[in-house]
């Protein structure tokens, strides 16, 4: 009878250790997947920021030759009047 109790305890411990291992594996996989999703979102944000900076630079350059767009540019707070000419130079 004593041998059966020891075997039962060992089988029970093995079951709980296996269940714990499966739970830890599930947590690791879900965390790794979440990390990959966050990394992709960060890269998308970086690419969007670079694109927007290039767009602003091109629009400011365009406003130098086409001053009609200046009032539209001044309505945005991120584009200061120092980078956008207020009025075209008088000739």
C-alpha positions as CSV (number, residue, x, y, z in Angstrom):
1,X,0.0,0.0,0.0
2,X,2.9,2.3,0.8
3,X,4.4,1.9,-2.6
4,X,1.1,2.8,-4.3
5,X,0.9,6.1,-2.3
6,X,4.4,7.1,-3.3
7,X,3.6,6.3,-7.0
8,X,0.3,8.3,-6.7
9,X,2.2,11.3,-5.2
10,X,4.8,11.1,-7.9
11,X,2.2,10.9,-10.7
12,X,0.3,13.8,-9.1
13,X,3.5,15.9,-9.0
14,X,4.3,15.0,-12.6
15,X,0.8,16.0,-13.6
16,X,1.0,19.4,-11.9
17,X,4.5,20.0,-13.2
18,X,3.3,19.2,-16.8
19,X,0.3,21.5,-16.4
20,X,2.6,24.3,-15.1
21,X,5.0,23.8,-18.0
22,X,2.1,24.0,-20.5
23,X,0.8,27.2,-18.8
24,X,4.3,28.8,-18.9
25,X,4.7,27.8,-22.6
26,X,1.3,29.4,-23.4
27,X,2.3,32.6,-21.6
28,X,5.6,32.7,-23.4
29,X,4.1,32.3,-26.8
30,X,1.3,34.9,-26.2
31,X,3.9,37.4,-24.9
32,X,6.2,36.8,-27.8
33,X,3.3,37.3,-30.3
34,X,2.3,40.5,-28.5
35,X,5.9,41.7,-28.7
36,X,6.0,41.1,-32.4
37,X,2.7,43.0,-32.9
38,X,4.0,45.9,-30.9
39,X,7.3,45.9,-32.9
40,X,5.3,46.1,-36.2
41,X,3.2,49.0,-34.9
42,X,6.4,50.8,-33.8
43,X,7.9,50.4,-37.3
44,X,4.7,51.6,-38.9
45,X,4.7,54.7,-36.7
46,X,8.3,55.4,-37.5
47,X,7.7,55.0,-41.3
48,X,4.6,57.3,-41.0
49,X,6.6,59.9,-39.1
50,X,9.4,59.9,-41.7
51,X,6.9,60.2,-44.5
52,X,5.1,63.1,-42.8
53,X,8.4,64.9,-42.3
54,X,9.3,64.5,-45.9
55,X,5.8,65.7,-46.9
56,X,6.1,68.8,-44.7
57,X,9.5,69.6,-46.2
58,X,8.2,69.3,-49.7
59,X,5.2,71.4,-49.0
60,X,7.3,74.1,-47.4
61,X,9.6,74.1,-50.5
62,X,6.5,74.2,-52.7
63,X,5.2,77.2,-50.8
64,X,8.3,79.2,-51.6
65,X,7.4,79.1,-55.3
66,X,3.6,79.1,-54.7
67,X,2.7,81.5,-51.9
68,X,-1.0,80.9,-52.2
69,X,-0.6,77.8,-50.1
70,X,0.9,79.7,-47.2
71,X,-2.4,80.5,-45.3
72,X,-3.2,76.8,-45.4
73,X,0.2,75.9,-44.0
74,X,-0.1,78.5,-41.3
75,X,-3.4,76.9,-40.1
76,X,-1.3,73.9,-38.9
77,X,0.5,74.3,-35.5
78,X,3.4,72.0,-36.4
79,X,4.6,74.2,-39.2
80,X,5.9,77.5,-37.9
81,X,6.0,80.8,-39.7
82,X,9.7,80.7,-39.5
83,X,9.8,77.9,-42.0
84,X,7.0,79.2,-44.2
85,X,7.3,82.6,-45.8
86,X,4.4,84.8,-44.7
87,X,4.3,86.9,-48.0
88,X,6.2,86.7,-51.2
89,X,9.1,89.0,-51.6
90,X,8.2,92.3,-53.2
91,X,9.7,93.0,-56.7
